[in-house]
Amino acid sequence: MSAHVPSEDLPDPTHTTPHGVSDETVGALGQLSEALETVDQARGHLYAFHQLTGAADIKLSEAVTSLRAAGHDAIAETLERDLVGRNVLAGRWTFQIVEDYDDNYWELFRTLEKDARDQLVDGRRHLYEARLKQQERSRGNSGHEATPEDVSAL
């Protein structure tokens, strides 16, 4: 059975390097994109920290209620007074940490990465990876199409 090869088996134009852009520039933008992806991953962990800490505080409140019901009022009082609802950093709950990270680091990183792409490659994303895809894929084989449109043309 022969594979159907679309007539255009080319990458999407938004994933082709503009004329005159050097390999070094594409590589540097790939590194910048990778750094942003790492920041996005760190942000996800920060949100997980936020949610887990909130869930722990709710469970702590439930434990305080259970300790009171079991007759351990002094321990329950200490936990409620000193730990329930406590700031995790000086003056901050986790939502404030997330907001500061987003406002003062993540948004700026995203903006500057986009500005670099806009200035150097007409805003195109993932050019380094798009080049790798073109080099690595087996043209004409199912699962190796250049674009989603090539799959629907089969």
Backbone bond lengths (Angstrom), bond angles and torsions (degrees), N, CA, C in turn:
res aa  C-N    CA-C-N  psi(-1)  N-CA   C-N-CA  omega(-1)  CA-C   N-CA-C  phi
1 M - - - 1.430 - - 1.531 107.08 -
2 S 1.305 116.68 125.66 1.467 119.49 -179.03 1.516 110.11 -91.45
3 A 1.313 114.79 147.67 1.461 120.44 179.33 1.516 109.58 -79.81
4 H 1.320 115.73 142.71 1.461 121.61 176.19 1.529 107.94 -82.85
5 V 1.304 117.51 122.07 1.459 121.65 178.99 1.522 107.89 -103.76
6 P 1.349 116.73 118.49 1.458 118.67 177.83 1.527 110.39 -57.15
7 S 1.302 116.43 152.63 1.456 120.31 -176.66 1.512 112.41 -64.24
8 E 1.306 117.36 -31.37 1.461 121.12 -179.26 1.515 107.84 -105.73
9 D 1.032 144.93 56.16 1.459 138.82 -171.92 1.547 110.09 -68.24
10 L 1.328 115.28 55.37 1.467 120.75 -175.91 1.535 110.58 -116.74
11 P 1.312 116.97 156.67 1.455 118.92 178.01 1.531 110.60 -67.39
12 D 1.299 114.44 158.14 1.455 120.73 173.73 1.531 108.13 -56.89
13 P 1.326 118.28 137.38 1.470 120.66 -179.10 1.537 113.62 -56.45
14 T 1.334 117.04 -27.08 1.467 118.44 178.45 1.528 112.19 -72.46
15 H 1.327 116.40 -7.81 1.460 120.78 178.09 1.524 112.06 -115.99
16 T 1.299 116.12 25.73 1.465 120.04 173.63 1.521 108.41 -111.56
17 T 1.301 115.31 146.53 1.462 121.08 -177.99 1.520 110.22 -74.40
18 P 1.332 117.44 128.47 1.463 119.69 176.98 1.530 111.41 -59.71
19 H 1.307 115.99 150.40 1.465 122.30 179.73 1.527 110.27 -56.38
20 G 1.321 115.25 135.32 1.449 121.08 175.36 1.516 115.45 88.03
21 V 1.324 118.60 -1.75 1.465 121.44 179.30 1.526 108.10 -86.99
22 S 1.320 116.08 128.02 1.468 120.97 -175.37 1.526 112.06 -77.09
23 D 1.336 114.29 158.86 1.463 120.77 174.62 1.537 110.40 -59.99
24 E 1.318 116.11 -35.92 1.459 120.65 179.75 1.529 111.08 -63.39
25 T 1.327 116.01 -40.24 1.463 120.26 178.91 1.523 110.12 -66.17
26 V 1.317 117.00 -45.23 1.470 120.49 178.27 1.527 109.64 -60.29
27 G 1.322 117.48 -42.49 1.467 120.84 178.88 1.515 112.12 -64.29
28 A 1.323 117.31 -43.19 1.463 121.08 179.96 1.525 110.86 -64.91
29 L 1.325 116.96 -41.25 1.463 119.66 177.34 1.525 111.07 -67.21
30 G 1.323 116.92 -32.44 1.455 120.34 174.18 1.516 111.21 -62.89
31 Q 1.328 117.30 -40.58 1.465 120.76 177.23 1.522 110.96 -65.79
32 L 1.333 116.33 -40.79 1.462 120.39 178.41 1.524 110.57 -63.52
33 S 1.317 116.61 -42.48 1.467 121.42 177.54 1.523 110.71 -62.72
34 E 1.316 116.73 -41.82 1.462 120.55 178.61 1.526 110.90 -63.56
35 A 1.331 116.64 -38.90 1.464 120.04 177.52 1.533 110.26 -63.08
36 L 1.339 116.73 -42.40 1.461 120.26 177.73 1.524 110.83 -63.52
37 E 1.312 117.56 -40.31 1.462 120.41 177.96 1.526 110.70 -61.38
38 T 1.324 117.30 -36.43 1.463 121.29 177.42 1.524 110.35 -67.62
39 V 1.334 116.69 -39.74 1.462 120.44 176.28 1.526 110.05 -63.81
40 D 1.336 117.32 -40.75 1.465 120.30 176.86 1.525 110.78 -61.21
41 Q 1.308 116.13 -39.78 1.464 120.32 178.39 1.532 110.28 -65.84
42 A 1.329 116.71 -42.58 1.466 120.66 177.38 1.531 110.16 -61.79
43 R 1.330 116.67 -40.09 1.456 121.16 177.96 1.529 110.68 -60.95
44 G 1.322 116.89 -39.80 1.462 120.39 176.81 1.522 111.55 -61.51
45 H 1.328 116.14 -40.48 1.462 119.58 177.52 1.525 110.52 -66.26
46 L 1.329 116.33 -36.64 1.456 120.07 178.06 1.526 110.88 -64.06
47 Y 1.330 116.52 -41.35 1.469 119.60 176.21 1.526 110.81 -66.13
48 A 1.317 117.66 -36.13 1.470 120.20 176.01 1.529 109.80 -63.85
49 F 1.325 117.05 -42.58 1.466 122.36 176.05 1.528 109.86 -57.67
50 H 1.324 116.37 -45.38 1.465 122.43 178.93 1.531 110.79 -59.14
51 Q 1.316 117.10 -48.93 1.462 121.02 -177.31 1.525 111.80 -69.49
52 L 1.333 116.87 -41.08 1.462 119.83 179.85 1.526 111.27 -66.39
53 T 1.313 117.07 -39.93 1.463 120.36 178.67 1.526 110.40 -64.61
54 G 1.328 116.96 -41.86 1.460 120.71 176.70 1.515 111.63 -62.29
55 A 1.319 116.33 -43.01 1.468 120.17 178.63 1.526 110.64 -64.17
56 A 1.323 116.92 -38.80 1.469 120.28 178.60 1.526 110.46 -64.51
57 D 1.327 117.31 -38.89 1.463 120.39 179.78 1.531 110.76 -64.81
58 I 1.319 116.73 -38.87 1.474 120.63 176.74 1.531 109.91 -64.52
59 K 1.326 117.38 -44.19 1.471 120.78 178.44 1.523 110.96 -64.63
60 L 1.323 116.44 -36.31 1.462 120.74 177.10 1.531 109.98 -61.99
61 S 1.316 116.77 -44.38 1.473 120.46 177.88 1.523 111.00 -60.35
62 E 1.323 116.49 -39.99 1.464 120.45 177.72 1.534 110.77 -64.92
63 A 1.338 116.50 -39.36 1.466 120.27 178.38 1.529 110.65 -65.01
64 V 1.344 116.54 -38.56 1.461 120.21 177.56 1.526 109.91 -61.10
65 T 1.321 116.61 -44.68 1.469 120.86 178.11 1.529 110.41 -60.29
66 S 1.323 116.48 -43.47 1.470 120.65 179.97 1.526 111.81 -66.26
67 L 1.315 117.26 -38.76 1.469 120.42 178.21 1.525 110.47 -64.45
68 R 1.331 116.48 -40.39 1.474 119.81 176.73 1.527 110.20 -62.34
69 A 1.340 115.58 -45.37 1.468 119.95 -179.11 1.524 111.23 -62.66
70 A 1.339 116.47 -28.86 1.468 120.83 179.50 1.528 111.60 -86.47
71 G 1.336 116.43 2.51 1.464 119.41 176.31 1.508 115.50 89.90
72 H 1.321 118.54 16.59 1.463 121.88 -178.23 1.536 110.09 -107.68
73 D 1.325 114.48 60.90 1.462 120.65 -173.98 1.529 113.56 -61.11
74 A 1.303 117.89 -40.17 1.472 120.25 -176.58 1.533 110.90 -64.43
75 I 1.317 116.66 -43.86 1.466 120.20 178.34 1.521 110.02 -65.82
76 A 1.317 116.40 -43.77 1.466 120.75 179.03 1.527 110.21 -60.09
77 E 1.335 116.66 -43.16 1.462 120.80 -179.79 1.529 111.19 -62.38
78 T 1.315 116.94 -43.72 1.467 120.47 179.21 1.524 111.18 -62.27
79 L 1.320 116.81 -46.72 1.472 120.55 178.97 1.531 111.18 -61.24
80 E 1.331 115.90 -44.94 1.467 119.45 -178.52 1.526 111.11 -64.78
81 R 1.314 116.43 -44.42 1.465 120.83 -177.65 1.534 112.23 -69.47
82 D 1.325 117.07 -42.04 1.464 120.15 -170.17 1.524 115.13 -97.72
83 L 1.341 117.57 -18.72 1.462 118.16 -172.22 1.529 114.88 -126.87
84 V 1.331 118.50 -41.51 1.468 119.94 -179.15 1.530 108.94 -61.45
85 G 1.315 116.11 125.63 1.463 120.93 177.41 1.512 114.94 74.72
86 R 1.309 117.50 12.44 1.466 121.57 -177.21 1.531 110.63 -71.32
87 N 1.327 115.71 146.42 1.466 120.97 171.87 1.524 109.09 -62.58
88 V 1.330 117.27 139.90 1.465 120.12 177.65 1.525 111.43 -87.83
89 L 1.300 116.65 -25.70 1.467 124.12 169.52 1.526 106.32 -130.09
90 A 1.299 117.59 162.02 1.464 120.86 -177.02 1.534 111.13 -50.05
91 G 1.331 115.64 114.46 1.458 121.51 176.63 1.515 115.92 73.02
92 R 1.327 117.31 8.44 1.468 118.71 -174.67 1.518 112.92 -132.38
93 W 1.328 113.24 136.40 1.450 121.75 162.44 1.517 106.51 -89.19
94 T 1.319 116.36 172.20 1.467 119.06 -175.39 1.521 112.81 -65.65
95 F 1.341 118.55 -31.77 1.465 118.63 179.16 1.523 110.89 -62.16
96 Q 1.325 117.45 -32.41 1.463 120.53 178.95 1.528 110.98 -71.98
97 I 1.316 116.92 -33.84 1.470 120.73 176.11 1.524 109.43 -65.04
98 V 1.335 116.16 -46.32 1.464 121.28 178.72 1.531 110.14 -59.43
99 E 1.327 116.74 -46.61 1.460 120.03 -179.77 1.522 111.91 -61.27
100 D 1.333 117.05 -43.81 1.463 119.99 178.86 1.525 111.49 -62.84
101 Y 1.321 116.24 -42.49 1.467 120.24 178.43 1.522 110.35 -60.85
102 D 1.331 115.09 -48.35 1.467 119.01 -179.96 1.525 111.49 -61.38
103 D 1.324 117.03 -49.45 1.465 121.36 -173.59 1.527 113.72 -71.74
104 N 1.320 116.95 -35.26 1.467 119.99 -171.28 1.519 115.17 -105.15
105 Y 1.318 117.51 -8.30 1.465 118.87 -178.14 1.525 112.12 -135.93
106 W 1.327 116.74 -59.30 1.462 121.01 -173.49 1.518 112.12 -61.80
107 E 1.334 117.65 -48.48 1.470 119.73 -179.02 1.521 111.39 -63.87
108 L 1.336 117.73 -40.71 1.465 120.83 178.04 1.524 110.71 -64.02
109 F 1.323 117.45 -43.20 1.461 121.44 179.07 1.524 109.88 -59.09
110 R 1.331 116.47 -48.00 1.473 120.82 179.40 1.532 111.34 -60.56
111 T 1.318 116.40 -43.20 1.470 120.93 -179.05 1.520 110.81 -63.54
112 L 1.317 117.42 -46.72 1.469 120.56 -177.41 1.524 111.80 -69.44
113 E 1.323 117.25 -35.33 1.475 119.75 176.48 1.521 109.65 -64.78
114 K 1.330 117.28 -43.06 1.468 121.37 178.54 1.524 110.75 -66.05
115 D 1.324 117.11 -41.04 1.469 120.23 177.61 1.524 111.17 -59.17
116 A 1.335 117.09 -42.07 1.467 120.80 179.09 1.531 110.20 -62.66
117 R 1.332 116.78 -44.58 1.473 119.55 177.79 1.517 111.51 -63.94
118 D 1.334 116.44 -42.17 1.472 120.04 179.40 1.530 110.94 -60.26
119 Q 1.316 116.57 -41.99 1.462 121.04 -177.79 1.526 113.05 -73.42
120 L 1.318 116.81 -34.91 1.466 119.79 -170.32 1.522 114.64 -101.40
121 V 1.337 118.26 -31.63 1.468 119.35 -174.06 1.534 112.16 -139.45
122 D 1.304 115.89 34.57 1.470 121.33 178.16 1.529 112.46 56.10
123 G 1.327 117.20 32.12 1.454 121.45 176.50 1.512 115.67 78.94
124 R 1.305 117.47 2.87 1.472 120.01 -176.63 1.521 110.89 -68.01
125 R 1.324 114.20 142.98 1.461 120.80 -177.37 1.526 111.27 -107.72
126 H 1.300 114.91 153.21 1.467 123.76 171.03 1.534 113.38 54.34
127 L 1.317 117.28 39.63 1.469 119.46 179.67 1.526 111.72 -66.05
128 Y 1.300 116.91 -37.30 1.461 120.21 179.15 1.526 110.02 -61.28
129 E 1.340 116.11 -47.03 1.455 120.41 179.67 1.527 111.61 -66.73
130 A 1.332 116.28 -37.49 1.469 119.98 178.56 1.526 110.72 -62.17
131 R 1.338 115.80 -38.61 1.464 119.26 175.85 1.525 110.73 -63.10
132 L 1.337 116.15 -43.59 1.464 119.82 178.61 1.523 110.92 -60.43
133 K 1.317 116.85 -42.10 1.455 120.22 179.45 1.521 110.52 -59.30
134 Q 1.314 116.42 -44.82 1.468 119.82 -179.67 1.530 111.37 -63.14
135 Q 1.314 116.62 -36.61 1.464 120.78 -179.69 1.525 112.32 -74.06
136 E 1.323 116.61 -36.56 1.462 121.28 -170.46 1.520 115.06 -91.91
137 R 1.309 118.98 -27.44 1.457 119.47 -173.31 1.525 111.22 -73.55
138 S 1.310 115.42 154.19 1.463 122.03 178.53 1.525 107.93 -98.78
139 R 1.304 116.25 98.29 1.466 121.22 -175.90 1.518 111.10 -56.77
140 G 1.321 114.01 137.05 1.450 120.27 177.28 1.510 113.96 89.46
141 N 1.322 118.24 -8.66 1.461 121.22 179.72 1.517 110.34 -97.78
142 S 1.318 115.21 139.48 1.449 120.77 177.44 1.524 109.76 -56.70
143 G 1.327 115.67 136.73 1.453 120.53 -177.97 1.513 113.37 87.97
144 H 1.314 117.31 -1.32 1.465 121.65 -179.38 1.527 111.61 -121.83
145 E 1.330 117.39 20.93 1.453 121.14 -177.25 1.529 110.53 -64.59
146 A 1.332 115.44 152.68 1.461 120.85 -178.91 1.519 111.49 -71.32
147 T 1.320 117.69 -37.73 1.465 122.48 -177.09 1.521 110.00 -141.25
148 P 1.333 117.58 163.06 1.465 119.90 175.47 1.526 112.19 -59.70
149 E 1.313 116.71 -31.73 1.464 119.89 179.45 1.525 111.46 -62.82
150 D 1.344 116.69 -32.69 1.469 120.59 178.74 1.524 111.04 -65.37
151 V 1.321 117.34 -32.41 1.466 121.98 179.31 1.525 109.18 -68.73
152 S 1.329 116.81 -43.92 1.458 119.78 -177.36 1.541 111.72 -71.78
153 A 1.339 116.61 -16.24 1.469 119.93 179.65 1.530 111.37 -81.21
154 L 1.330 117.53 -11.67 1.459 120.54 -178.03 1.499 112.19 -71.27
